Amino acid sequence: MPEVQFSHAAPMDGSFTEMMSLEEIDTNIYRAGYVFEEPYALYGGQVAAQSLMAAGLTVEAARKPHSLHGYFLRPGNAAKPTVLQVFRDRDGRSFSARRVVALQEGKVIFSMSASFAHPVESPEYGDPLPVAEAPMGTHSTLPRMFGFEARTTEQVYAAKDYPLRFWARCTEDLGESQLLHQCALTYLSDISSGVGAYNTDDFTSDASLDHAVWFHRNVDMNGWVLMDLHPEAVTHGRGLYRGRLGAEDGAHLATIAQETLFRPTKKD
């Protein structure tokens, strides 16, 4: 089975759980202090996952995130700490709403809204995920990501740097915290691009503009999770894709959507 390839180089040392460990520096204000030695571009999945963790720390433990919507406003620097300020917009009988702004050097680099809810019993419906080859064979550690590995399916994709379908899992023991597992899914969810298949010599997908995740079921990121991405549209210099994440048994765990820049290819 071919290795997963992505276009982003990054250091491979580190711990995902350490990255998700936040320091409370004031009421509703946290610091993500894990930094790289080199000024790499801050991975969007990292700041999104840290923002979700900060929001979750202000919500009663019984309530779990069911959706998040984030906007990437400025490039982040992975060599600098990030301050996460949480706004407790509402705590109702069933739902809790939180907003988070992520700042570096006093400037907002990312903003996110997240909603949390008590799990309730209800009927379940949904299209099954596509049948994919089991995650067997050669594996490749995901660049930019700590404690994860990925394996491709036999699908032939148009842009090798951005596979549309692949398996991934966290190789660190995440324990029983569902919030931590959902942060791990969020961390993973920005690693590829569903519009990479439209890349040409003249135009290519670029920085993420916004990102959304809807959580449908409890997540076990120590088990294999299938990412299945589909391009939707490229217009006016922006590309939109959606994706589904599922467990090995076919359970639909989460849905994602993202809009990215789609710009002329930079020439050397």
Number of C-alpha atoms within 10 A of each C-alpha: 13 13 17 24 19 17 12 13 11 17 13 13 11 14 14 23 15 12 17 22 16 21 14 15 11 9 9 16 20 24 20 22 17 19 17 18 10 12 12 17 15 19 20 26 21 25 28 28 23 28 33 31 22 29 29 23 16 16 20 13 13 10 17 21 27 20 19 23 19 24 20 21 15 13 16 24 18 19 16 19 17 27 27 30 21 24 16 15 12 12 15 9 8 11 16 23 19 22 22 25 21 28 20 17 10 9 13 18 21 24 21 23 21 22 24 23 20 15 14 6 5 6 4 6 7 7 8 11 19 11 9 17 14 15 19 11 12 12 17 16 19 24 19 21 23 23 18 21 18 23 26 28 23 13 13 11 14 14 18 15 16 22 26 25 24 25 26 25 22 23 16 14 12 17 10 9 12 18 21 23 20 25 27 28 25 27 22 23 27 19 20 20 28 26 31 23 19 16 18 12 9 10 14 19 25 20 14 22 19 20 23 22 24 19 20 16 14 16 25 22 24 17 14 22 28 28 24 21 23 17 19 13 13 17 9 9 14 18 26 22 19 20 20 22 25 22 19 17 11 16 17 23 20 24 20 23 22 24 25 22 20 23 17 15 14 9 6 3
